[in-house]
Amino acid sequence: MAIIEENVWYDFQNKFNKELQNMIDKLFEFYKKINDNHEIKIDFMKKMFDALYDKTLMKTR
């Protein structure tokens, strides 16, 4: 790799890793909000189930 390409690669890696960590942090916050509140968790699960179940039924028709 040329020096310029290496520099760009390292900058890219750094930015990629920061963004990936930001995504993980945000998803963990989301997970904690849902997992720490049983009512919200059950409601969220029911809504996801209903949406997926309805979508599956539409495919079989």
MIDOBA-876890 format. One record per residue: residue number from 0; residue in three letters; x, y, z of N, C-alpha, C in turn. Coordinates in Angstrom, 2 decimals, decimal comma, always signed. Layout:
! MIDOBA-876890
<pt i="NUM" aa="Ala" n_x="X" n_y="Y" n_z="Z" ca_x="X" ca_y="Y" ca_z="Z" c_x="X" c_y="Y" c_z="Z"/>
...
This chain:
! MIDOBA-876890
<pt i="0" aa="Met" n_x="+0,84" n_y="-1,19" n_z="+0,00" ca_x="+0,00" ca_y="+0,00" ca_z="+0,00" c_x="+0,88" c_y="+1,25" c_z="+0,00"/>
<pt i="1" aa="Ala" n_x="+0,49" n_y="+2,23" n_z="-0,77" ca_x="+1,22" ca_y="+3,49" ca_z="-0,78" c_x="+0,96" c_y="+4,24" c_z="+0,52"/>
<pt i="2" aa="Ile" n_x="+1,86" n_y="+5,13" n_z="+0,86" ca_x="+1,75" ca_y="+5,87" ca_z="+2,13" c_x="+0,44" c_y="+6,64" c_z="+2,20"/>
<pt i="3" aa="Ile" n_x="+0,04" n_y="+7,30" n_z="+1,13" ca_x="-1,21" ca_y="+8,06" ca_z="+1,13" c_x="-2,39" c_y="+7,13" c_z="+1,36"/>
<pt i="4" aa="Glu" n_x="-2,39" n_y="+6,00" n_z="+0,66" ca_x="-3,48" ca_y="+5,03" ca_z="+0,82" c_x="-3,51" c_y="+4,49" c_z="+2,26"/>
<pt i="5" aa="Glu" n_x="-2,34" n_y="+4,23" n_z="+2,83" ca_x="-2,28" ca_y="+3,75" ca_z="+4,21" c_x="-2,86" c_y="+4,78" c_z="+5,17"/>
<pt i="6" aa="Asn" n_x="-2,52" n_y="+6,04" n_z="+4,96" ca_x="-3,05" ca_y="+7,10" ca_z="+5,82" c_x="-4,57" c_y="+7,18" c_z="+5,72"/>
<pt i="7" aa="Val" n_x="-5,07" n_y="+7,09" n_z="+4,51" ca_x="-6,52" ca_y="+7,12" ca_z="+4,31" c_x="-7,15" c_y="+5,90" c_z="+4,96"/>
<pt i="8" aa="Trp" n_x="-6,50" n_y="+4,74" n_z="+4,80" ca_x="-7,00" ca_y="+3,50" ca_z="+5,41" c_x="-7,08" c_y="+3,63" c_z="+6,93"/>
<pt i="9" aa="Tyr" n_x="-6,05" n_y="+4,15" n_z="+7,56" ca_x="-6,05" ca_y="+4,29" ca_z="+9,02" c_x="-7,11" c_y="+5,29" c_z="+9,48"/>
<pt i="10" aa="Asp" n_x="-7,27" n_y="+6,37" n_z="+8,74" ca_x="-8,35" ca_y="+7,33" ca_z="+9,06" c_x="-9,71" c_y="+6,66" c_z="+8,93"/>
<pt i="11" aa="Phe" n_x="-9,88" n_y="+5,89" n_z="+7,86" ca_x="-11,14" ca_y="+5,18" ca_z="+7,66" c_x="-11,39" c_y="+4,20" c_z="+8,79"/>
<pt i="12" aa="Gln" n_x="-10,38" n_y="+3,41" n_z="+9,16" ca_x="-10,53" ca_y="+2,46" ca_z="+10,27" c_x="-10,95" c_y="+3,16" c_z="+11,54"/>
<pt i="13" aa="Asn" n_x="-10,32" n_y="+4,27" n_z="+11,83" ca_x="-10,62" ca_y="+5,03" ca_z="+13,03" c_x="-12,07" c_y="+5,51" c_z="+13,02"/>
<pt i="14" aa="Lys" n_x="-12,50" n_y="+6,10" n_z="+11,93" ca_x="-13,88" ca_y="+6,59" ca_z="+11,82" c_x="-14,87" c_y="+5,43" c_z="+11,85"/>
<pt i="15" aa="Phe" n_x="-14,55" n_y="+4,36" n_z="+11,16" ca_x="-15,42" ca_y="+3,18" ca_z="+11,14" c_x="-15,60" c_y="+2,63" c_z="+12,55"/>
<pt i="16" aa="Asn" n_x="-14,50" n_y="+2,46" n_z="+13,27" ca_x="-14,57" ca_y="+1,92" ca_z="+14,63" c_x="-15,36" c_y="+2,84" c_z="+15,57"/>
<pt i="17" aa="Lys" n_x="-15,19" n_y="+4,15" n_z="+15,42" ca_x="-15,96" ca_y="+5,09" ca_z="+16,25" c_x="-17,45" c_y="+4,97" c_z="+15,96"/>
<pt i="18" aa="Glu" n_x="-17,81" n_y="+4,92" n_z="+14,68" ca_x="-19,22" ca_y="+4,80" ca_z="+14,31" c_x="-19,80" c_y="+3,47" c_z="+14,76"/>
<pt i="19" aa="Leu" n_x="-19,04" n_y="+2,41" n_z="+14,62" ca_x="-19,49" ca_y="+1,10" ca_z="+15,07" c_x="-19,74" c_y="+1,12" c_z="+16,58"/>
<pt i="20" aa="Gln" n_x="-18,83" n_y="+1,73" n_z="+17,32" ca_x="-19,00" ca_y="+1,82" ca_z="+18,77" c_x="-20,22" c_y="+2,67" c_z="+19,12"/>
<pt i="21" aa="Asn" n_x="-20,45" n_y="+3,75" n_z="+18,38" ca_x="-21,65" ca_y="+4,57" ca_z="+18,60" c_x="-22,92" c_y="+3,76" c_z="+18,38"/>
<pt i="22" aa="Met" n_x="-22,93" n_y="+2,95" n_z="+17,32" ca_x="-24,09" ca_y="+2,10" ca_z="+17,05" c_x="-24,32" c_y="+1,11" c_z="+18,18"/>
<pt i="23" aa="Ile" n_x="-23,24" n_y="+0,50" n_z="+18,64" ca_x="-23,35" ca_y="-0,47" ca_z="+19,74" c_x="-23,88" c_y="+0,21" c_z="+20,99"/>
<pt i="24" aa="Asp" n_x="-23,36" n_y="+1,40" n_z="+21,30" ca_x="-23,81" ca_y="+2,14" ca_z="+22,48" c_x="-25,29" c_y="+2,47" c_z="+22,39"/>
<pt i="25" aa="Lys" n_x="-25,73" n_y="+2,94" n_z="+21,22" ca_x="-27,15" ca_y="+3,30" ca_z="+21,05" c_x="-28,03" c_y="+2,07" c_z="+21,16"/>
<pt i="26" aa="Leu" n_x="-27,62" n_y="+0,98" n_z="+20,54" ca_x="-28,42" ca_y="-0,24" ca_z="+20,61" c_x="-28,44" c_y="-0,80" c_z="+22,03"/>
<pt i="27" aa="Phe" n_x="-27,35" n_y="-0,64" n_z="+22,77" ca_x="-27,33" ca_y="-1,11" ca_z="+24,15" c_x="-28,28" c_y="-0,28" c_z="+25,00"/>
<pt i="28" aa="Glu" n_x="-28,30" n_y="+1,04" n_z="+24,77" ca_x="-29,24" ca_y="+1,91" ca_z="+25,49" c_x="-30,68" c_y="+1,47" c_z="+25,19"/>
<pt i="29" aa="Phe" n_x="-30,97" n_y="+1,18" n_z="+23,94" ca_x="-32,29" ca_y="+0,72" ca_z="+23,54" c_x="-32,62" c_y="-0,60" c_z="+24,23"/>
<pt i="30" aa="Tyr" n_x="-31,66" n_y="-1,52" n_z="+24,22" ca_x="-31,84" ca_y="-2,81" ca_z="+24,89" c_x="-32,14" c_y="-2,63" c_z="+26,37"/>
<pt i="31" aa="Lys" n_x="-31,38" n_y="-1,77" n_z="+27,03" ca_x="-31,57" ca_y="-1,55" ca_z="+28,46" c_x="-32,96" c_y="-0,96" c_z="+28,74"/>
<pt i="32" aa="Lys" n_x="-33,41" n_y="-0,01" n_z="+27,93" ca_x="-34,72" ca_y="+0,60" ca_z="+28,13" c_x="-35,82" c_y="-0,45" c_z="+28,04"/>
<pt i="33" aa="Ile" n_x="-35,69" n_y="-1,34" n_z="+27,09" ca_x="-36,71" ca_y="-2,37" ca_z="+26,91" c_x="-36,57" c_y="-3,45" c_z="+27,99"/>
<pt i="34" aa="Asn" n_x="-35,38" n_y="-3,91" n_z="+28,20" ca_x="-35,17" ca_y="-5,03" ca_z="+29,12" c_x="-35,41" c_y="-4,66" c_z="+30,58"/>
<pt i="35" aa="Asp" n_x="-35,19" n_y="-3,40" n_z="+30,93" ca_x="-35,35" ca_y="-2,98" ca_z="+32,32" c_x="-36,80" c_y="-2,67" c_z="+32,70"/>
<pt i="36" aa="Asn" n_x="-37,69" n_y="-2,61" n_z="+31,72" ca_x="-39,09" ca_y="-2,31" ca_z="+31,99" c_x="-39,94" c_y="-3,44" c_z="+31,41"/>
<pt i="37" aa="His" n_x="-40,42" n_y="-4,29" n_z="+32,30" ca_x="-41,15" ca_y="-5,49" ca_z="+31,86" c_x="-42,38" c_y="-5,16" c_z="+31,01"/>
<pt i="38" aa="Glu" n_x="-43,13" n_y="-4,13" n_z="+31,39" ca_x="-44,33" ca_y="-3,76" ca_z="+30,62" c_x="-43,97" c_y="-3,32" c_z="+29,20"/>
<pt i="39" aa="Ile" n_x="-42,95" n_y="-2,49" n_z="+29,09" ca_x="-42,52" ca_y="-2,03" ca_z="+27,77" c_x="-42,00" c_y="-3,21" c_z="+26,95"/>
<pt i="40" aa="Lys" n_x="-41,26" n_y="-4,10" n_z="+27,60" ca_x="-40,71" ca_y="-5,26" ca_z="+26,91" c_x="-41,83" c_y="-6,14" c_z="+26,34"/>
<pt i="41" aa="Ile" n_x="-42,83" n_y="-6,44" n_z="+27,16" ca_x="-43,94" ca_y="-7,29" ca_z="+26,71" c_x="-44,72" c_y="-6,60" c_z="+25,60"/>
<pt i="42" aa="Asp" n_x="-44,98" n_y="-5,31" n_z="+25,76" ca_x="-45,72" ca_y="-4,56" ca_z="+24,73" c_x="-44,93" c_y="-4,56" c_z="+23,41"/>
<pt i="43" aa="Phe" n_x="-43,64" n_y="-4,31" n_z="+23,49" ca_x="-42,79" ca_y="-4,30" ca_z="+22,30" c_x="-42,77" c_y="-5,67" c_z="+21,63"/>
<pt i="44" aa="Met" n_x="-42,64" n_y="-6,73" n_z="+22,44" ca_x="-42,63" ca_y="-8,09" ca_z="+21,90" c_x="-43,95" c_y="-8,41" c_z="+21,21"/>
<pt i="45" aa="Lys" n_x="-45,06" n_y="-8,02" n_z="+21,82" ca_x="-46,37" ca_y="-8,29" ca_z="+21,21" c_x="-46,52" c_y="-7,56" c_z="+19,88"/>
<pt i="46" aa="Lys" n_x="-46,09" n_y="-6,30" n_z="+19,84" ca_x="-46,19" ca_y="-5,53" ca_z="+18,59" c_x="-45,32" c_y="-6,15" c_z="+17,50"/>
<pt i="47" aa="Met" n_x="-44,12" n_y="-6,55" n_z="+17,86" ca_x="-43,24" ca_y="-7,20" ca_z="+16,87" c_x="-43,84" c_y="-8,52" c_z="+16,40"/>
<pt i="48" aa="Phe" n_x="-44,35" n_y="-9,31" n_z="+17,34" ca_x="-44,95" ca_y="-10,58" ca_z="+16,99" c_x="-46,13" c_y="-10,37" c_z="+16,04"/>
<pt i="49" aa="Asp" n_x="-47,02" n_y="-9,44" n_z="+16,40" ca_x="-48,19" ca_y="-9,18" ca_z="+15,56" c_x="-47,77" c_y="-8,77" c_z="+14,15"/>
<pt i="50" aa="Ala" n_x="-46,79" n_y="-7,88" n_z="+14,05" ca_x="-46,33" ca_y="-7,41" ca_z="+12,74" c_x="-45,74" c_y="-8,56" c_z="+11,93"/>
<pt i="51" aa="Leu" n_x="-44,90" n_y="-9,37" n_z="+12,56" ca_x="-44,28" ca_y="-10,49" ca_z="+11,85" c_x="-45,30" c_y="-11,57" c_z="+11,50"/>
<pt i="52" aa="Tyr" n_x="-46,22" n_y="-11,82" n_z="+12,41" ca_x="-47,26" ca_y="-12,82" ca_z="+12,17" c_x="-48,15" c_y="-12,40" c_z="+11,01"/>
<pt i="53" aa="Asp" n_x="-48,56" n_y="-11,12" n_z="+11,03" ca_x="-49,39" ca_y="-10,60" ca_z="+9,93" c_x="-48,64" c_y="-10,67" c_z="+8,61"/>
<pt i="54" aa="Lys" n_x="-47,36" n_y="-10,33" n_z="+8,62" ca_x="-46,56" ca_y="-10,37" ca_z="+7,40" c_x="-46,45" c_y="-11,80" c_z="+6,88"/>
<pt i="55" aa="Thr" n_x="-46,28" n_y="-12,75" n_z="+7,78" ca_x="-46,19" ca_y="-14,16" ca_z="+7,40" c_x="-47,51" c_y="-14,63" c_z="+6,80"/>
<pt i="56" aa="Leu" n_x="-48,62" n_y="-14,22" n_z="+7,41" ca_x="-49,92" ca_y="-14,60" ca_z="+6,88" c_x="-50,14" c_y="-14,05" c_z="+5,48"/>
<pt i="57" aa="Met" n_x="-49,68" n_y="-12,83" n_z="+5,24" ca_x="-49,85" ca_y="-12,21" ca_z="+3,92" c_x="-49,09" c_y="-12,99" c_z="+2,86"/>
<pt i="58" aa="Lys" n_x="-47,93" n_y="-13,54" n_z="+3,22" ca_x="-47,13" ca_y="-14,30" ca_z="+2,26" c_x="-47,78" c_y="-15,63" c_z="+1,89"/>
<pt i="59" aa="Thr" n_x="-48,57" n_y="-16,18" n_z="+2,80" ca_x="-49,17" ca_y="-17,49" ca_z="+2,54" c_x="-50,47" c_y="-17,39" c_z="+1,77"/>
<pt i="60" aa="Arg" n_x="-50,95" n_y="-16,19" n_z="+1,57" ca_x="-52,23" ca_y="-16,02" ca_z="+0,84" c_x="-52,01" c_y="-15,89" c_z="-0,63"/>
